[in-house]
């Protein structure tokens, strides 16, 4: 809900700005900005991470995920390939927290210690993206983004010898993803401002199972993978 509200507010103001650019013969801002071979900038934004679970036995109840809004911050390096294509790297820091609720505990076992696991994740993300641009219209230009990324999860607990029986939920440290998104470049008087929305999809299985193969926490999980939504604001 919070992400949706932020998105709607942002789109409202961007819509007002875009409407102004449709005036006949608008004054072009930073007209030669995209003609440079290399461009640099930074981004700030929000994220929301989720998990996609695959179960060994689908007759039981699903694990529930309580999602929160996290934040993103990072740098941008962009190389011009042609008028319509750019190659972009966006190394960044992404922080988020999720809470998992495990079914199957009843009676005296149905305590917060057993049912809940808070998963705090700090990702260092390294994407390599192809930016596919449209033609520039006045002072704005829509685009698509797509490409692979590698993420280092600093809060994975992969090397921890304890597992869920001791209250420790473990995930793999390195994740391999693909990212898809779209956005609009707005050419302001002195810099380029870009809002964008992107989905991030992990390819590899992230679970580190408990030592007990019949663990009530990981025993029924065949695999799980991160799904993320980014809303970024870029300044170049």
Secondary structure, 3 states (H helix, E strand, C coil): CHHHHHHHHHHHHHHHHHHHHCCCCCCCCCCCHHHCCEEEEEEEEEEEEEEEEEECCCCCCCCEEECCCEEEEEEEEEEECCCCEEEEECCEEEEEEEEEECCCCCHHHCCHHHHEEEEEEEEEEEEEEEEEECCCECCEEEEEEEEEEEEEECCCCCCCCCCHHHCCCCECCEEEEEEEEEEEEEECCCCEEEEEEEEEEECCCCECCCCCCCCCCCCCEEEEEEEEEEEEEEEC
